[in-house]
Amino acid sequence: MVHSSHSSPGLVEKLAECGFNAVLIDCEHGAIGPERAEEMARAANLSGIVSILRPEDPSPWMVTKYLECGVDGLMIPLVPDATVAKAIVDRFRFSAPFDHQDRVLILMIETIEAVRNLEEIMAVDGVDAYFVAPGDLALTIGETPITYRWQKGDKPKAVADAVDGAINTIVGSGRACGTLVNHDDVAEFMGKGVRLFYDHANHMLAHGASDFHRRIESARRASK
């Protein structure tokens, strides 16, 4: 799954051409609202990939609001405990009474509270996958924001241990687990049992741009 990074149906189509299985439409960060989310979900559908939307927060009414935009599933942020997880599942089923089995529900594990309550959260029936988010998790254990550091392989031990612990709990229970990956650690996380791999289009664009500039500079030096 790739984070679209931009409010753009055209980019969704391009990401589909690149071979991704799913695109994340992010309403928690950035400027995407319901109307644009509907357009991006339509672009995903017409392009043959799955649209997953992240709402602003775990309020149950947002589940209804965004499912009615036509997305194929939701990735819910800030789920701290089983009570919130149950409310989300109940609203998910209420909001898609005829096809909730065909839509995807992912809960984000992004606080140390959620890690501690993970077994109770997973006891709630009706969730398809759990996504362990290192950047947000870092904030709740006293680390500075690390998303871009994590992408470059700079993984503080406290955060890495919390992420690995959550992954082990999820995978050990036989559930589907996802997390943020970079260009070098996909095999590492696959070996740990992760099956939902996630990155940002902006990260990929920056990586490709850096590689292009390196090649230009190498050719410039070689031509002297």
N, C-alpha and C positions, 0 to 999 in steps of 0.2 A: 504494500500500500504506500502511495506517495502523497505527501502533503502538497496541495496545489500551490501554496505560498502566495497566490494572487487571486483576485476576484475576477476570474476570466473563464468563460465557457470555452473559448478558443484554446486556451492552455489545456483544459481538460481533454479536449479532442486530441491534442498533440501528445499528451501523456499516454493516452490510450494507444496511439500509434507506436509509442515507445515500448509497449508490451506489458505495462503494469496491469495487475489484476483489479486494483481498486484505487480510487482517489479519495483523499480526505478533504472535505469542504469544511473549513474552519471558521465557525462563527464566534468562538471564544476569543480569538485573536484577529485583529484586522477589521476590515470594513464590510464583510459579507453579511447581508441581511436576508430575510425570507425570500424576497423577489429574486435576488441574484442566486441564492441557493437553489431555487426552483430551476433557473436557467442552466446552472451548472449540473444539476442532477439530470436534466433532460439531455444535455450534451453527453454525459457519461452513458446514459441509457442508449442513445443513438450510436455511440461509439463502441458499445459492447463491453463496457467495464462497469464495475460496481461503484456506487456512490455511497460513501460513509460520511455522515455529518457530525461535527462536534459542536454542541450548543454552548451557550454562554456559561451555563451552570447546570447542576443536576435537578433543577426545579421540574416537577412532573409536568407542568403545563407546557414546558418547552418540548417535551417529547411529542405531544400532540401537535404543537405548532409546526415542528420541522418534519415529522413524518408526513404531514399533509402537503409538504413541498415536493413529495415524490421521491425522496431519497430511499436507497435500498437498506439503509441501516444507520445506526447512531453509535458514536463512541462518547460515552458520558464521562465528563471530568469530575474530579472532586467528590468521589464516592468514599466516605470515611468508614461506613459500617453497614451491617446487614439491614438495618432499618431503612436507610436511604436506598440501598440496592433493591429491597422488596418494593418500595414505592415506585421505583423506576420500572421494574418488571411489570408491575400491575398496570401502570399507565401505558406502557408499551403495548401490552395485550389489549387494553381498552381502546387505544388509538388505532390499532390495526387488527380489528377483531376477526377478519376473514383471511388475513395473510401474514400474521406476525411470525408464523413458522418459516416463512420464506424471506424474512428480513433478518438483518444481523444486529445483534446487540452486544456491544463491547463495553466493559467497565474499565475505567482507568484507575490504576493503583499508583497514586502519585503523592501520597503523604505517608509519614511514618505511622500515623494512626491506622491508615488502611492496611499497611503491611502487618501491623499487630493484629488487626481484625480480619485478616485475609481468609482464614478457614471459615469463619462465620459468614463472610460475604459470599464465599463459594458455595455455602450450603443453600443459598437462595436459588431456586430452580428458574431456568429461563434465560440464562446468560450464555452467549456463544463463545466469548473469549475475554481474556483479561490482558490489559496492556500496561506494562510496567514502564513508567515515565521517569527516567533518571534526572532530567533537569528540574522538574518540579519537586521530586523526592529530595533532591539535594537541599532545597530551600528549607525543608522541614526538619533537617538534621543539622542545620547550622552552617551549611556550605554556601558559598556564593553561587550565582547562576552558572551552570556548567554545560548547557546544551552544546554550544559551539566547541568548548574544550573537549567534551565527550566525543564529538565528531572527529576531533583530531587525535584521539587516543589518550587524552589526559583525563584519567579516571581516578578521582580521589578514593582511597581505600574504603572509607566509611560509606560512600555512595555505592561503590561497586559491590561491597558486601551486602548492603540492603537490597540492591537489585538482584543479585544472585540468590539471596534468600527467598525473595518473592517468586522468582522464576522457579526455583526448586520446589516451592510449595505448590505452585500452579501445575507445573509439569508432573510432579509426583502424584497429584490427584487425578491425572488423566485429562486435564482441561487444556484448551488451546491457549497458548501464551504468546504475546507479542511484545516487542520493545524497539527502541530506536537503535539503528545500526549505522556504522560508517563504512568506508570503502575497504577496511581491513579486517573487521571483526565479524563478518557474517558467518564464516565457518565456525568461529568460537561459539557464537550464540546458537547456531544450529546444533552443535554438539551438546549444548545444554538443554535442548528440547524445544527451543523457540521455533514457531512455525509462521508467525505473522511478523514480517520484516518491514520496517517503516523508515522512511527518510523524507527529507524536504526537497522540493524542486529547487529551492534557492540554494541549498547545500550542493546539489548536483551541478547547478549552473556555475557556482563559485569554483567548484573543483575543476570543471571543464575549462573555465576561463583561465584559471591558474596554470593548467597544463598547456593550454594554447600559448600563453605568454612565455612559459618556459621554453617551448619549442621555438618560438620566434627569437628569443634571446640566444638560444643555443645556435640557431642558424646564423644569427648576426655575428657571433663570436667566430664561428667557423669560416665565415666569408672574409674575415680580415687577413 
